[in-house]
Amino acid sequence: MIYALDSNIISYLLKDNPAVYTQLFKAIDAGCRCIIPSIAYYEIKRGLLAVNATTKMVGFDKLCRDFGVGSMDIHVWNEAARLYAIHSKSGELLEDADFFMAAFCIVNGYTLITNNTGHFKRINELKYVNWTT
């Protein structure tokens, strides 16, 4: 199984959250892989640069090297557009970043690790887990 880490989960890792680290180590011990979606990379990187968080930047760069950063191809963009169209018709719009993250996971068959389950529960095709509880 491959887990995609949402930006909020990466933030927890950078803050050394014990619950999230416990779940991460369990997943790795079980032979699972983790990946950082490019949209999460952007969200974390811009935040760290904006506040000049050099120490956390070092930790983030290490996470990126260890897990890798996944890219978004035309299939992901098409899925994101499809999700947007469906949810705009029902009046249940999410932030674009959430559609991008969901599409990245759906297209690649990844499970999203997130603390924003309220956002993502509206996307039926998406598999997600919350490691903070």
Secondary structure in CASP SS format (residue, H / E / C, confidence):
PFRMAT SS
TARGET T0000
AUTHOR 0000-0000-0000
METHOD secondary structure of the structure
MODEL  1
M C 1.00
I E 1.00
Y E 1.00
A E 1.00
L E 1.00
D C 1.00
S H 1.00
N H 1.00
I H 1.00
I H 1.00
S H 1.00
Y H 1.00
L H 1.00
L H 1.00
K C 1.00
D C 1.00
N C 1.00
P H 1.00
A H 1.00
V H 1.00
Y H 1.00
T H 1.00
Q H 1.00
L H 1.00
F H 1.00
K H 1.00
A H 1.00
I H 1.00
D H 1.00
A C 1.00
G C 1.00
C C 1.00
R E 1.00
C E 1.00
I E 1.00
I E 1.00
P E 1.00
S H 1.00
I H 1.00
A H 1.00
Y H 1.00
Y H 1.00
E H 1.00
I H 1.00
K H 1.00
R H 1.00
G H 1.00
L H 1.00
L H 1.00
A H 1.00
V C 1.00
N C 1.00
A C 1.00
T H 1.00
T H 1.00
K H 1.00
M H 1.00
V H 1.00
G H 1.00
F H 1.00
D H 1.00
K H 1.00
L H 1.00
C H 1.00
R H 1.00
D H 1.00
F H 1.00
G C 1.00
V E 1.00
G E 1.00
S C 1.00
M C 1.00
D C 1.00
I H 1.00
H H 1.00
V H 1.00
W H 1.00
N H 1.00
E H 1.00
A H 1.00
A H 1.00
R H 1.00
L H 1.00
Y H 1.00
A H 1.00
I H 1.00
H H 1.00
S H 1.00
K H 1.00
S H 1.00
G C 1.00
E C 1.00
L C 1.00
L C 1.00
E C 1.00
D H 1.00
A H 1.00
D H 1.00
F H 1.00
F H 1.00
M H 1.00
A H 1.00
A H 1.00
F H 1.00
C H 1.00
I H 1.00
V H 1.00
N H 1.00
G C 1.00
Y C 1.00
T E 1.00
L E 1.00
I E 1.00
T C 1.00
N C 1.00
N C 1.00
T H 1.00
G H 1.00
H H 1.00
F H 1.00
K C 1.00
R C 1.00
I C 1.00
N C 1.00
E C 1.00
L C 1.00
K C 1.00
Y E 1.00
V E 1.00
N C 1.00
W C 1.00
T C 1.00
T C 1.00
END
